[in-house]
């Protein structure tokens, strides 16, 4: 779990089909000692995990990622320069109860990460 350690959620706005969240990345987290020393960059796997944990917070259920499509890492997130970012997640449950999402992490007009994914309940 990265929530409340690697990142925190400052604000969440949600509807039945969409989540918007303001996130604060902990620029002093141990991950940045190795990724990369003196030039920290949020790892791509952490970006995906942040989306997963935001979704789980809203639906109040644990999930497993079973499919990821169109996963694109478009701009690095250097937490020393930019530790306040936003998440947008559009989601819908299908007939099996799985959640299909379209998500992005961004700051103003700059999109850092976007993906389409499918999560199933644990």
N, C-alpha and C positions, 0 to 999 in steps of 0.2 A: 504494500500500500504506500502510495506516495502522498496521498491527501493528508494535510496537516503536518507534513514533514518536509517534503520536497516542494509542495505548493499548498496554498490555502485558497479557499473560495471567499472572496470579499462580498460578492453580491450575486444573486441568482434571480432571473426572471424566467418563469416557465409557464407553458400552456400544455394542453393535451398532446401537442405534436411538436413542440419546439422548446429548447432550453437555450438561454443566453446567460453567460456567466463571466464575471470579472475575476481574474486569477492573479495571485501574487506568487512569484517563484522565489524560493529561498536561494539567494545568490551565494550563500555560504555553505550550501549542502555538500556533503562528502563526495557526491557523484562528480562534482566539478574538480576535485583534486586529481582525477584521472581523465576527465573528459572536458577540457584539456587543461593541464596546469598553466596558470597565468593567462589563459585564453579560453574561458569557460563557454561551452556550447551545450544547450539542452539536447540530450540524445533523442533520436527519433523514436526509439522504443518508449521513452518517457512521455513523449507527446501523445502517442496512442494510448498509453496507460492513463494519462490525465483525462482523455475523452471517456474512457471506460468508467473511471471512478466518478466522474461528474454524472454520467447516465445512471450509475448505480445509486448515487445519492438521491437523485430525483425519483427513481422508480422504487427505491427502498428494497432492492433485491440484488443479490450477487449474480454476475454473469460470466460467461466464457466467450471469448472471441472465436468464432468458427469460420469466418470468411472476411477477407479484406480486399477490396478492389479499389483501383484508382487511388492508391495511397501515394501522396506526393508531398515531398519535403521541399518547399519552395524558397525558404529563407531561414537562415540560422537564427536562433534566439540566444543572444548573449545576455545572460541575466545581470551582468554588471552595467550594461547599457540600457537594457529593456527588461525589467522583471515584472512589469504589469501588462498582462495581455488579456485577450478576450477569447471566449469559446462560444461557438454556435453549433448546436446539435439539433437537427431535424430528425424525428424518430417516429416509427410506427410499428406496432406489433402485428405480426402476420397471423394466419390461422393456427399455426403451431405454438404461438406464444413467443416466438423469437422476435427480437427487435432489430429492424433494419434502420440504419442511420446514415445521414450525410452530415459530416462534421468538418469544422475548421477551427484553427487557432490563428488569431490575427491581432494586429495592433494598427488601429486607424485603417488605412487602405492597404497595408502590407500584410499579405497572407503568408504565414509561416508553414502551415501544414493543412492539408485537406485529405479527406478520405470518404469512401463509402464502405460500410462494414455491416456484419450481421453478428449479433450476440444472442446466445441462448441462455436461459435461466439455469443456474446450477441446481 
